[in-house]
Amino acid sequence: MTETQLKKLVNEAVSLHRALTTYNERLKALKADLIREAQRHKEDFTLTDGGGSRWTACGTDGCIARVNFPAPALLSHVDTQDETFDKILALAGESLDDLFDSRHYLKPIPDFRDEVAAALPRRAAAQLIELCQVECSPRVSFETAPTKTKER
């Protein structure tokens, strides 16, 4: 790719990024308006299978907007340090083992790679670090210059 082609590619990507940002901000505002409107029509809510509810509105061309109000989600886990942990233990009582799976987790310490390299032989350190990593997708970010206004 030539330098000119690269500059055009960057310009097009930044232009599209700006447009998408504008559209996303507008979409967020419209969704917030729909949620507020839905909350004014609770009598029209339909219950959903998961214990939540839904409100539906139609546009002029047959399109539909659905606002879903999900039921509260269960916590993925309760840490022993959570302020609710002792209350949960007390309420569950003897049924605790029937109602909850008890799991233990390993969480890498700060500066994990450096600490592993210092604590283990090179080969074991490399293997342990590899086991504790996950591949990440590349990301692209932009620093945009102020848009130029066209002179008339």
BAFI-3210 file (N, C-alpha, C; in Angstrom, 3 decimals, decimal comma, padded with zeros to 6 digits):
// residues 152
n [1|2|3|4|5|6|7|8|9|10|11|12|13|14|15|16|17|18|19|20|21|22|23|24|25|26|27|28|29|30|31|32|33|34|35|36|37|38|39|40|41|42|43|44|45|46|47|48|49|50|51|52|53|54|55|56|57|58|59|60|61|62|63|64|65|66|67|68|69|70|71|72|73|74|75|76|77|78|79|80|81|82|83|84|85|86|87|88|89|90|91|92|93|94|95|96|97|98|99|100|101|102|103|104|105|106|107|108|109|110|111|112|113|114|115|116|117|118|119|120|121|122|123|124|125|126|127|128|129|130|131|132|133|134|135|136|137|138|139|140|141|142|143|144|145|146|147|148|149|150|151|152]
n.u [000,863|000,582|001,865|000,014|-002,335|-002,581|-003,017|-005,495|-007,033|-006,911|-008,178|-010,764|-011,554|-011,556|-013,499|-015,772|-015,832|-016,421|-019,011|-020,396|-020,155|-021,711|-024,217|-024,552|-024,743|-027,134|-028,864|-028,716|-029,997|-032,554|-033,335|-033,409|-035,538|-037,593|-037,639|-038,438|-040,989|-042,199|-042,315|-044,387|-046,561|-047,334|-049,537|-049,821|-047,886|-046,423|-046,016|-042,960|-041,287|-039,094|-039,732|-039,729|-040,852|-042,435|-042,772|-044,327|-044,098|-045,319|-044,054|-044,635|-044,274|-044,665|-042,611|-041,214|-040,686|-039,373|-039,391|-037,683|-037,983|-036,101|-036,283|-034,793|-031,384|-029,579|-026,766|-023,518|-021,689|-021,019|-018,845|-016,731|-016,026|-018,020|-020,530|-023,011|-022,602|-022,514|-025,162|-026,459|-025,474|-026,651|-029,425|-029,757|-029,019|-029,115|-029,583|-027,704|-025,629|-027,223|-028,285|-026,285|-023,269|-020,083|-017,151|-013,694|-011,377|-008,631|-006,712|-004,611|-001,807|-000,890|001,526|002,052|003,384|006,099|006,582|006,183|008,257|010,400|010,060|010,002|011,674|012,835|011,512|009,235|008,059|007,378|005,515|003,512|002,696|001,713|-000,486|-002,138|-003,014|-004,999|-005,823|-005,981|-007,974|-006,894|-007,100|-008,364|-007,876|-008,726|-007,391|-008,844|-008,708|-009,943|-012,988|-013,006|-014,623|-016,414|-015,606|-017,606]
n.v [-001,173|002,174|005,291|007,348|005,872|004,681|006,936|007,757|005,549|005,713|008,211|007,616|005,608|007,051|008,974|007,360|006,258|008,564|009,114|006,804|007,059|009,336|008,377|006,264|007,663|009,058|006,865|005,755|007,807|007,691|005,103|005,460|007,268|005,573|003,683|005,312|006,016|003,493|002,873|004,446|003,061|000,741|-000,872|-002,101|-003,986|-007,159|-010,298|-012,106|-015,263|-015,597|-014,277|-011,572|-008,580|-007,113|-004,459|-003,317|-001,351|000,081|001,270|003,642|002,311|-000,358|-001,418|-002,556|-001,803|-003,205|-003,101|-004,547|-005,605|-007,180|-009,854|-009,701|-010,658|-013,581|-013,596|-014,319|-015,484|-015,695|-014,125|-014,989|-012,764|-010,956|-008,725|-009,859|-012,534|-013,969|-013,684|-015,092|-017,676|-018,124|-017,993|-020,044|-022,251|-025,669|-026,470|-025,453|-026,806|-028,048|-025,972|-024,346|-024,346|-024,890|-023,298|-022,899|-020,390|-019,396|-016,589|-014,649|-012,945|-009,432|-008,238|-010,781|-012,254|-011,436|-012,278|-015,051|-015,711|-015,147|-016,997|-019,622|-022,248|-021,503|-022,947|-024,113|-021,787|-020,469|-022,291|-022,216|-019,530|-019,481|-021,180|-019,578|-017,527|-015,852|-015,550|-012,381|-010,224|-008,051|-004,488|-001,423|001,981|005,465|008,723|011,614|014,439|017,784|018,328|019,765|022,648|023,315|025,925|028,512]
n.w [000,000|-000,851|000,465|000,046|-000,411|002,107|003,724|002,717|003,450|006,264|006,587|005,582|007,404|009,833|009,272|008,949|011,519|013,037|012,047|012,844|015,621|016,045|015,155|016,993|019,427|018,996|018,704|021,303|022,731|021,583|022,348|025,123|025,272|024,358|026,441|028,589|027,660|027,537|030,255|031,025|030,218|031,657|031,963|029,551|029,380|028,607|030,081|030,298|029,596|031,301|033,624|033,446|031,786|028,850|026,523|023,615|020,689|017,666|014,539|011,843|009,443|009,842|011,290|014,404|017,825|020,666|024,117|026,576|029,885|031,854|034,295|037,561|037,481|038,497|040,682|039,439|041,064|044,591|046,565|049,289|050,672|050,236|051,451|051,816|052,155|054,689|055,507|053,493|053,981|056,496|055,902|053,986|055,412|056,343|053,780|052,140|050,614|048,737|047,316|046,348|044,422|045,534|044,766|043,974|043,074|041,035|040,880|039,005|040,421|040,884|038,536|037,542|035,436|035,727|038,364|038,176|036,429|038,098|040,119|039,126|037,188|033,842|031,682|032,953|033,896|031,500|030,488|032,491|032,371|029,755|030,040|031,544|029,974|027,491|024,088|022,494|020,524|017,878|018,223|017,014|017,291|017,190|016,828|016,468|014,416|014,698|012,902|009,683|008,613|005,704|003,546|002,184]
ca.u [000,000|001,388|001,620|-001,239|-003,433|-002,706|-003,642|-006,913|-007,639|-007,075|-009,209|-012,081|-011,866|-011,883|-014,778|-016,804|-015,851|-017,162|-020,428|-020,947|-020,258|-022,888|-025,400|-024,681|-025,236|-028,557|-029,572|-028,824|-031,024|-033,851|-033,644|-033,789|-036,894|-038,507|-037,751|-039,281|-042,369|-042,678|-042,613|-045,673|-047,605|-047,161|-050,738|-049,691|-046,761|-046,664|-045,054|-042,079|-041,037|-038,071|-040,198|-039,688|-041,990|-042,078|-043,696|-044,105|-044,669|-045,185|-043,762|-045,587|-044,050|-044,783|-041,494|-041,597|-039,688|-039,728|-038,611|-037,709|-037,617|-035,800|-036,334|-033,443|-030,493|-028,859|-025,336|-022,747|-021,073|-020,981|-017,519|-016,751|-015,819|-019,207|-021,244|-024,205|-022,216|-022,945|-026,626|-026,834|-025,203|-027,650|-030,744|-029,755|-028,943|-028,682|-029,795|-026,646|-024,974|-028,195|-028,660|-025,119|-022,021|-018,944|-016,022|-012,496|-010,837|-007,267|-006,629|-003,198|-001,441|-000,310|002,860|002,079|004,435|007,402|006,682|006,350|009,614|011,344|009,818|010,093|012,626|012,386|010,546|008,001|007,466|006,759|004,326|002,482|002,190|000,905|-001,760|-002,927|-003,269|-006,003|-005,522|-006,790|-008,112|-006,343|-008,051|-007,962|-008,456|-008,453|-007,295|-009,400|-008,474|-011,239|-013,477|-012,892|-015,873|-016,185|-015,840|-018,539]
ca.v [000,000|003,395|006,266|008,042|004,936|004,531|008,154|007,710|004,513|006,285|009,247|006,977|004,929|008,067|009,554|006,378|006,198|009,741|008,940|005,767|007,638|010,210|007,524|005,531|008,593|009,280|005,626|005,679|008,763|007,162|003,968|006,012|007,799|004,434|003,121|006,230|005,887|002,175|002,927|005,140|002,170|-000,545|-001,694|-002,787|-004,919|-008,589|-011,047|-012,974|-016,561|-015,502|-013,517|-010,138|-008,082|-006,509|-003,496|-003,254|-000,206|-000,039|002,461|003,905|001,426|-001,745|-001,826|-002,742|-001,614|-003,909|-002,729|-005,662|-005,356|-008,518|-010,126|-009,590|-011,780|-014,142|-013,334|-015,436|-016,115|-014,878|-014,247|-015,078|-011,421|-010,132|-008,408|-010,703|-013,946|-014,558|-013,738|-016,190|-018,907|-018,289|-018,270|-021,336|-023,262|-027,017|-026,657|-024,733|-027,643|-028,372|-024,758|-023,646|-025,045|-024,208|-023,331|-022,129|-019,748|-018,910|-015,288|-014,248|-011,795|-008,330|-008,536|-012,236|-012,772|-011,201|-013,101|-016,438|-015,823|-015,127|-018,120|-020,951|-022,397|-020,857|-023,766|-024,207|-020,445|-020,218|-023,147|-021,703|-018,274|-019,815|-021,741|-018,532|-016,463|-016,046|-014,697|-011,168|-009,718|-006,709|-003,382|-000,201|003,194|006,643|010,062|012,403|015,891|018,489|018,328|021,054|023,122|023,749|027,356|028,758]
ca.w [000,000|-000,917|001,534|-000,300|-000,168|003,554|004,245|002,337|004,275|007,601|006,502|005,448|008,667|010,838|008,876|009,290|012,985|013,503|011,700|013,719|016,957|016,025|015,084|018,257|020,441|018,688|019,012|022,769|023,150|021,159|023,216|026,428|025,093|024,296|027,793|029,377|027,172|027,963|031,688|031,170|029,716|032,344|031,771|028,270|029,430|028,466|030,880|029,518|030,220|032,341|034,784|033,176|031,012|027,570|025,941|022,177|019,982|016,215|013,760|010,761|008,300|010,266|012,133|015,801|018,875|021,891|025,294|027,515|031,270|032,353|035,731|038,125|037,184|039,632|040,717|038,901|042,235|045,801|047,144|050,758|051,215|050,002|052,697|051,924|052,268|055,964|055,505|052,607|054,727|057,553|055,326|053,302|056,465|055,983|052,333|051,431|049,612|047,699|046,593|045,815|044,133|046,139|043,833|044,317|041,887|041,048|040,228|038,943|041,241|040,101|037,995|037,487|034,543|036,356|039,566|037,736|035,885|039,216|041,036|038,508|036,084|032,605|030,928|033,738|033,920|030,193|030,390|033,396|031,814|028,587|030,518|032,194|029,015|026,460|022,934|022,384|019,157|017,679|018,317|016,313|017,874|016,377|017,388|015,362|014,368|014,564|011,532|008,987|008,009|004,320|003,314|001,083]
c.u [000,903|001,017|000,296|-002,436|-003,672|-003,394|-005,138|-007,663|-007,912|-008,178|-010,610|-012,498|-012,274|-013,231|-015,928|-016,950|-016,644|-018,659|-021,078|-021,111|-021,494|-024,170|-025,613|-025,206|-026,726|-029,378|-029,742|-029,929|-032,420|-034,269|-034,074|-035,202|-037,918|-038,702|-038,639|-040,751|-042,964|-043,089|-043,929|-046,849|-047,522|-048,374|-050,691|-048,538|-047,256|-045,604|-044,235|-041,804|-040,059|-038,484|-040,129|-040,942|-041,486|-043,186|-043,333|-044,789|-044,390|-044,865|-044,766|-045,447|-044,115|-043,615|-041,944|-040,405|-040,197|-038,811|-038,777|-037,227|-037,343|-036,015|-034,919|-032,627|-029,866|-027,393|-024,603|-022,039|-021,156|-019,639|-017,635|-016,564|-017,017|-019,955|-022,477|-023,875|-022,740|-024,467|-027,125|-026,613|-026,291|-029,016|-030,816|-029,681|-028,424|-028,864|-028,697|-026,024|-025,917|-028,491|-027,494|-024,002|-020,907|-017,749|-014,864|-011,914|-009,382|-007,251|-005,161|-002,948|-000,965|001,131|003,099|003,236|005,827|007,612|006,887|007,771|010,656|011,227|010,102|011,207|011,997|011,297|009,202|007,281|006,740|005,482|003,187|001,863|001,295|-000,464|-002,697|-003,240|-004,397|-005,664|-006,478|-006,834|-007,461|-007,448|-007,480|-008,623|-008,028|-008,262|-007,727|-009,041|-009,841|-011,675|-013,366|-014,254|-015,559|-016,514|-016,739|-018,143]
c.v [001,228|004,307|007,001|007,140|004,749|005,742|008,178|006,676|005,031|007,338|008,644|006,300|005,931|008,709|008,621|006,251|007,370|009,586|007,909|006,279|008,518|009,389|006,761|006,421|008,870|008,050|005,451|006,594|008,252|005,974|004,446|006,591|006,665|003,787|003,998|006,106|004,556|002,202|003,654|004,239|000,783|-001,459|-002,485|-003,791|-006,348|-009,305|-011,962|-014,253|-016,482|-014,710|-012,016|-009,706|-007,354|-005,548|-003,365|-002,027|-000,375|001,310|002,603|002,943|-000,052|-002,237|-001,832|-002,429|-002,346|-003,440|-003,859|-005,217|-006,722|-008,627|-009,953|-010,847|-012,290|-013,753|-014,540|-016,193|-015,147|-015,147|-014,290|-013,711|-010,502|-009,907|-009,280|-012,170|-014,599|-014,667|-014,897|-017,527|-019,173|-018,657|-019,638|-022,490|-024,595|-027,303|-026,029|-025,573|-028,044|-027,178|-024,050|-024,625|-024,239|-024,390|-022,522|-021,584|-019,391|-017,603|-014,871|-012,967|-010,648|-008,696|-010,042|-012,769|-012,611|-012,110|-014,578|-016,648|-015,861|-016,381|-019,492|-021,018|-021,916|-021,659|-023,852|-022,860|-020,154|-021,039|-022,629|-020,416|-018,562|-020,361|-020,666|-017,357|-016,849|-015,082|-013,511|-010,727|-008,352|-005,656|-002,184|000,961|004,371|007,856|010,968|013,865|016,558|018,497|019,720|021,423|023,646|025,224|027,532|029,980]
c.w [000,000|000,242|001,296|-000,030|001,329|004,167|003,923|003,180|005,686|007,587|006,432|006,753|009,738|010,531|009,246|010,801|013,562|013,244|012,613|015,147|017,062|016,014|016,389|019,373|020,234|019,035|020,520|023,269|022,780|022,026|024,602|026,367|025,060|025,668|028,657|028,960|027,612|029,432|031,964|030,776|030,358|032,174|030,464|028,239|029,238|029,293|029,968|030,295|031,391|033,562|034,599|032,443|029,776|027,154|024,471|021,602|018,495|015,595|012,632|009,595|008,669|011,105|013,600|016,696|020,105|022,998|026,296|028,884|031,894|033,861|036,280|037,840|038,477|039,543|040,148|040,015|043,409|046,459|048,664|051,402|051,016|051,311|052,891|052,193|053,548|056,051|054,639|053,304|055,757|056,973|054,657|054,299|055,960|054,490|051,493|050,311|048,486|046,799|045,911|045,489|044,766|045,216|044,405|043,027|042,107|040,264|040,209|039,746|040,344|039,691|037,881|036,641|035,158|037,558|039,213|037,231|037,009|040,086|040,441|037,474|034,775|031,885|031,656|033,785|032,619|030,038|031,265|032,854|030,614|029,002|031,084|031,267|028,072|025,326|022,891|020,921|019,045|017,765|017,580|017,030|017,020|017,260|016,266|015,509|014,266|013,100|010,938|008,433|006,630|004,192|002,116|000,316]
res [m|t|e|t|q|l|k|k|l|v|n|e|a|v|s|l|h|r|a|l|t|t|y|n|e|r|l|k|a|l|k|a|d|l|i|r|e|a|q|r|h|k|e|d|f|t|l|t|d|g|g|g|s|r|w|t|a|c|g|t|d|g|c|i|a|r|v|n|f|p|a|p|a|l|l|s|h|v|d|t|q|d|e|t|f|d|k|i|l|a|l|a|g|e|s|l|d|d|l|f|d|s|r|h|y|l|k|p|i|p|d|f|r|d|e|v|a|a|a|l|p|r|r|a|a|a|q|l|i|e|l|c|q|v|e|c|s|p|r|v|s|f|e|t|a|p|t|k|t|k|e|r]
***
